[in-house]
């Protein structure tokens, strides 16, 4: 299995988040640290993050005896992350992503939701390393295993396992690759997994580039604004807008003010559907609080709703929000008068 090169948008070291760079699929969410370690993974944010078998250790790491210089980058216009590692005798290219769980219009979903995928390719020279997954295993076979707490992992090459981890010893020559998956349903390992990983990568890149091409912003800081929008999109799902939060699951529905600001950001870039969905979330959750004096619709929400109506009319708004925009909602109308 070989992975074609693509142009990268570099992520400079001062732009790295303390907990790593985010990837996701509008259902799950993960972070990759600067040394290509998977430091957190939620296959479904409403369920919560997976826990490594050893506290303080990454869920998945790439370990080598050589000193490696790492550089992280997103494939342009996507939430697919590439981390290139250069050592004395080899260059390794690590591609991490969550397979898309939202199909494009007219396209059936080809990749199951709830899959984290890593593809490691040797692009120069040859190198040896270990993939180490910190999982307490309930069952293991040649190329696949089940964790004791109900998630699954598989590799295109044979696994070795112990009480609290699974490892893959890998030697790659230039052009060779290995694929590794973590999912919330059983995964078939072996050589066919590599082809499936490449197929998922193609579908995922196609989805994100299609989504990015819908951006209507024309400013000089286009790349920065689009990257912000891509990060916001990871927090959007049918379950609402979720943000990182301490606690048992690691995620929580974002404060309504934060959701309103995200809606404004989407509107500024021309993402009508995302803006309307977030405005509806703020309205549905906020009107009950407003009616009991616990929360009032803030200026960001009111300004964004008005700007939406000026640009698109009430097209795409939920019925309740459309009536609110037409000033038929007494709670919202009262808040407007006080603003």
C-alpha positions as CSV (number, residue, x, y, z in Angstrom):
1,X,0.0,0.0,0.0
2,X,1.4,3.4,-1.0
3,X,0.1,6.8,-0.1
4,X,0.4,9.6,-2.6
5,X,2.0,12.9,-1.5
6,X,-0.2,16.0,-1.1
7,X,0.5,19.6,-0.5
8,X,0.4,20.5,3.2
9,X,-0.6,23.5,5.2
10,X,2.0,23.6,8.0
11,X,1.0,24.0,11.6
12,X,3.8,26.0,13.3
13,X,4.9,25.0,16.7
14,X,3.4,28.1,18.4
15,X,0.0,27.1,16.9
16,X,-0.1,23.7,18.5
17,X,-2.8,23.3,21.1
18,X,-1.5,22.2,24.5
19,X,-3.5,19.0,24.2
20,X,-2.7,18.4,20.6
21,X,-4.3,19.1,17.2
22,X,-7.9,18.2,16.7
23,X,-9.4,15.8,14.2
24,X,-12.9,14.4,14.1
25,X,-16.0,13.5,12.2
26,X,-18.9,15.5,13.7
27,X,-19.6,12.6,16.0
28,X,-16.2,11.7,17.4
29,X,-13.2,13.8,18.3
30,X,-9.5,13.1,18.8
31,X,-6.2,15.0,19.5
32,X,-2.8,14.2,18.2
33,X,0.3,15.5,20.0
34,X,3.4,16.9,18.3
35,X,5.1,13.5,18.5
36,X,2.3,11.7,16.6
37,X,0.7,10.3,19.7
38,X,-3.0,9.9,20.0
39,X,-3.6,11.6,23.3
40,X,-7.4,11.5,23.4
41,X,-10.1,9.8,21.5
42,X,-13.9,9.9,21.7
43,X,-15.6,7.8,19.0
44,X,-18.9,9.4,20.1
45,X,-18.7,12.5,22.2
46,X,-22.1,11.9,23.8
47,X,-20.6,8.6,25.2
48,X,-17.3,10.0,26.3
49,X,-13.5,9.5,25.7
50,X,-11.8,6.1,25.7
51,X,-9.4,5.5,28.6
52,X,-5.9,4.1,28.1
53,X,-5.0,1.1,30.2
54,X,-2.2,3.1,31.8
55,X,-3.1,6.6,33.1
56,X,-0.9,9.3,31.7
57,X,0.0,7.3,28.6
58,X,-1.3,8.1,25.1
59,X,-3.9,5.7,23.7
60,X,-1.7,5.1,20.6
61,X,1.9,6.0,20.2
62,X,4.7,5.5,17.6
63,X,7.9,4.5,19.2
64,X,11.3,4.3,17.6
65,X,14.9,3.9,18.8
66,X,16.1,6.8,16.7
67,X,15.8,10.5,17.4
68,X,12.9,11.8,15.2
69,X,12.1,15.4,14.3
70,X,8.3,15.8,13.9
71,X,6.3,18.3,11.9
72,X,2.5,18.4,11.9
73,X,0.3,19.7,9.1
74,X,-3.3,19.5,7.9
75,X,-4.1,18.4,4.4
76,X,-5.4,21.8,3.0
77,X,-9.1,22.3,3.5
78,X,-9.6,19.2,5.6
79,X,-9.4,17.9,9.2
80,X,-7.0,15.1,8.1
81,X,-3.7,15.5,10.0
82,X,-0.3,14.5,8.7
83,X,2.7,14.3,10.9
84,X,6.1,13.8,9.2
85,X,8.9,12.3,11.2
86,X,12.5,12.6,9.9
87,X,15.2,10.3,11.4
88,X,18.8,9.5,10.2
89,X,17.8,6.7,7.8
90,X,14.1,7.2,7.1
91,X,11.2,9.6,6.7
92,X,7.8,8.5,8.1
93,X,4.5,10.1,7.1
94,X,1.7,9.5,9.7
95,X,-1.9,10.3,8.5
96,X,-4.5,10.4,11.2
97,X,-8.3,11.0,10.7
98,X,-11.7,10.0,11.8
99,X,-13.6,8.6,8.8
100,X,-16.4,10.8,7.8
101,X,-19.8,10.1,9.4
102,X,-21.7,12.6,7.2
103,X,-22.1,11.9,3.5
104,X,-22.2,14.6,0.8
105,X,-25.6,15.2,-0.9
106,X,-26.3,12.4,-3.3
107,X,-23.7,10.1,-1.7
108,X,-24.4,7.2,0.5
109,X,-22.2,6.8,3.5
110,X,-19.4,4.5,2.4
111,X,-17.4,4.5,5.6
112,X,-18.8,3.4,9.0
113,X,-19.0,6.0,11.7
114,X,-16.9,5.7,14.8
115,X,-13.6,4.8,13.2
116,X,-10.2,6.4,14.0
117,X,-7.7,5.5,11.3
118,X,-3.9,5.8,11.2
119,X,-1.8,5.2,8.1
120,X,2.0,5.2,8.5
121,X,4.1,5.3,5.3
122,X,7.8,5.3,4.8
123,X,8.5,8.0,2.2
124,X,12.3,7.8,2.2
125,X,14.9,5.2,3.2
126,X,13.7,2.5,5.5
127,X,12.8,2.4,9.2
128,X,11.6,0.3,12.1
129,X,9.2,1.3,14.8
130,X,6.5,0.1,17.1
131,X,2.8,1.1,17.2
132,X,1.7,0.8,20.9
133,X,-2.0,0.9,21.8
134,X,-2.5,1.2,25.6
135,X,-5.6,-1.0,25.8
136,X,-6.6,-3.6,28.4
137,X,-7.7,-6.4,26.2
138,X,-10.6,-8.8,26.5
139,X,-9.9,-10.8,23.3
140,X,-7.1,-10.8,20.8
141,X,-6.4,-12.6,17.5
142,X,-3.7,-12.3,14.9
143,X,-4.5,-8.8,13.6
144,X,-7.5,-7.7,15.7
145,X,-8.5,-7.3,19.3
146,X,-11.3,-6.1,21.6
147,X,-10.7,-3.9,24.6
148,X,-12.2,-4.8,27.9
149,X,-14.3,-1.7,28.0
150,X,-16.0,-2.4,24.6
151,X,-14.0,-0.8,21.8
152,X,-12.1,-2.6,19.0
153,X,-8.7,-2.3,17.3
154,X,-7.2,-3.9,14.2
155,X,-4.0,-3.6,12.1
156,X,-3.0,-4.6,8.6
157,X,-0.1,-6.4,10.2
158,X,0.1,-9.0,13.1
159,X,-0.4,-7.7,16.7
160,X,1.4,-8.8,19.8
161,X,-0.5,-8.3,23.1
162,X,0.0,-8.3,26.8
163,X,-2.2,-7.5,29.8
164,X,-2.5,-3.8,29.1
165,X,-1.3,-3.1,25.6
166,X,-1.2,-4.3,22.0
167,X,1.9,-3.7,19.9
168,X,2.8,-3.9,16.2
169,X,6.5,-4.3,15.3
170,X,6.9,-2.7,11.9
171,X,9.8,-2.4,9.4
172,X,9.0,-0.4,6.3
173,X,11.0,0.2,3.2
174,X,10.3,3.3,1.0
175,X,6.8,3.2,-0.4
176,X,5.5,0.7,2.2
177,X,2.7,1.4,4.7
178,X,0.9,0.0,7.7
179,X,-2.7,0.8,8.7
180,X,-4.2,0.8,12.2
181,X,-7.9,1.3,13.2
182,X,-9.8,1.9,16.4
183,X,-13.6,1.6,16.3
184,X,-16.8,1.1,18.3
185,X,-17.7,-2.1,16.3
186,X,-15.6,-5.1,15.4
187,X,-13.0,-4.5,12.7
188,X,-11.5,-7.1,10.4
189,X,-7.7,-6.8,10.4
190,X,-5.1,-8.1,7.9
191,X,-3.9,-6.9,4.5
192,X,-7.5,-5.9,3.4
193,X,-7.5,-3.3,6.2
194,X,-4.9,-1.3,4.3
195,X,-7.1,-1.0,1.2
196,X,-10.1,0.0,3.4
197,X,-8.0,2.6,5.1
198,X,-7.0,4.2,1.8
199,X,-10.6,4.2,0.6
200,X,-11.7,5.9,3.9
201,X,-8.9,8.4,3.5
202,X,-10.1,9.3,0.0
203,X,-13.7,9.7,1.0
204,X,-12.8,11.7,4.1
205,X,-10.5,14.1,2.1
206,X,-13.3,14.5,-0.6
207,X,-15.9,15.3,2.0
208,X,-13.8,18.0,3.8
209,X,-12.6,19.6,0.5
210,X,-16.2,19.7,-0.7
211,X,-17.2,21.3,2.6
212,X,-14.4,23.8,2.4
213,X,-15.2,24.7,-1.2
214,X,-18.5,26.1,0.0
215,X,-16.8,28.9,1.9
216,X,-17.7,32.3,0.4
217,X,-15.2,34.4,2.3
218,X,-12.7,36.3,0.2
219,X,-10.4,38.1,2.7
220,X,-6.7,38.0,2.8
221,X,-6.8,35.9,5.9
222,X,-8.9,33.2,4.1
223,X,-6.7,30.3,5.2
224,X,-6.9,31.2,8.9
225,X,-10.7,31.8,8.8
226,X,-11.3,28.5,7.0
227,X,-9.1,26.6,9.5
228,X,-11.2,28.2,12.3
229,X,-14.4,27.1,10.6
230,X,-13.1,23.5,10.1
231,X,-12.3,23.3,13.8
232,X,-15.8,24.6,14.6
233,X,-17.4,22.1,12.3
234,X,-15.9,19.3,14.4
235,X,-18.1,20.4,17.3
236,X,-21.3,20.2,15.3
237,X,-23.6,17.2,15.2
238,X,-27.2,16.3,15.5
239,X,-26.7,16.1,19.3
240,X,-25.8,19.9,19.3
241,X,-22.6,21.9,19.5
242,X,-20.2,20.3,22.0
243,X,-17.0,21.7,23.5
244,X,-14.1,20.2,25.5
245,X,-15.0,20.1,29.2
246,X,-13.6,18.5,32.3
247,X,-15.6,15.7,33.7
248,X,-16.4,12.1,33.2
249,X,-17.1,12.3,29.4
250,X,-14.6,15.1,28.5
251,X,-17.3,16.9,26.5
252,X,-20.4,19.0,27.2
253,X,-22.9,21.0,25.3
254,X,-21.3,24.4,24.8
255,X,-22.6,27.5,26.6
256,X,-25.2,29.3,24.5
257,X,-23.1,32.4,24.1
258,X,-20.3,30.3,22.6
259,X,-22.8,28.6,20.2
260,X,-24.1,32.0,19.1
261,X,-20.6,33.2,18.3
262,X,-19.9,30.0,16.3
263,X,-23.1,30.7,14.4
264,X,-21.9,34.2,13.6
265,X,-18.5,32.8,12.4
266,X,-20.3,30.3,10.0
267,X,-22.6,33.1,8.7
268,X,-19.6,35.3,7.9
269,X,-18.1,32.5,5.8
270,X,-21.3,31.7,4.0
271,X,-22.2,28.4,5.8
272,X,-25.9,28.9,5.9
273,X,-26.9,25.4,7.1
274,X,-24.5,25.4,10.0
275,X,-25.5,28.9,11.1
276,X,-29.2,28.0,11.0
277,X,-28.6,24.8,13.0
278,X,-26.7,26.6,15.7
279,X,-29.2,29.5,15.9
280,X,-31.9,26.9,16.4
281,X,-30.0,25.3,19.2
282,X,-29.5,28.7,21.0
283,X,-33.2,29.5,20.5
284,X,-34.5,26.1,21.6
285,X,-32.3,25.9,24.7
286,X,-32.4,29.6,25.5
287,X,-36.0,30.5,25.4
288,X,-36.8,28.3,28.4
289,X,-34.0,29.9,30.4
290,X,-35.2,33.3,29.2
291,X,-38.7,32.7,30.3
292,X,-37.5,31.8,33.8
293,X,-35.1,34.7,34.0
294,X,-32.0,32.5,33.9
295,X,-30.7,33.6,30.5
296,X,-31.6,36.2,27.9
297,X,-30.7,36.1,24.2
298,X,-27.5,37.9,23.9
299,X,-26.4,40.5,21.4
300,X,-24.4,38.0,19.3
301,X,-27.5,35.8,18.8
302,X,-29.8,38.7,18.0
303,X,-27.3,40.3,15.6
304,X,-26.6,37.0,13.8
305,X,-30.2,36.2,13.5
306,X,-31.0,39.6,12.0
307,X,-28.0,39.3,9.6
308,X,-29.1,35.9,8.5
309,X,-32.6,37.1,7.7
310,X,-31.2,40.1,5.7
311,X,-29.0,37.7,3.7
312,X,-31.2,34.7,3.3
313,X,-34.7,35.6,4.5
314,X,-36.2,32.8,6.6
315,X,-35.0,30.1,4.2
316,X,-33.5,27.2,6.2
317,X,-34.7,28.3,9.6
318,X,-36.7,26.0,11.8
319,X,-40.4,26.8,12.2
320,X,-39.9,28.1,15.7
321,X,-36.9,30.2,14.8
322,X,-38.7,31.5,11.7
323,X,-41.6,32.7,13.8
324,X,-39.1,34.3,16.2
325,X,-37.3,36.0,13.4
326,X,-40.6,37.5,12.3
327,X,-41.0,38.9,15.8
328,X,-43.9,36.6,16.7
329,X,-42.1,35.3,19.8
330,X,-42.8,37.4,22.9
331,X,-39.7,36.3,24.8
332,X,-37.4,37.1,22.0
333,X,-39.3,40.3,21.1
334,X,-39.0,41.5,24.7
335,X,-35.2,40.8,24.7
336,X,-34.9,42.8,21.4
337,X,-36.6,45.8,23.0
338,X,-34.2,45.7,25.9
339,X,-31.1,45.3,23.8
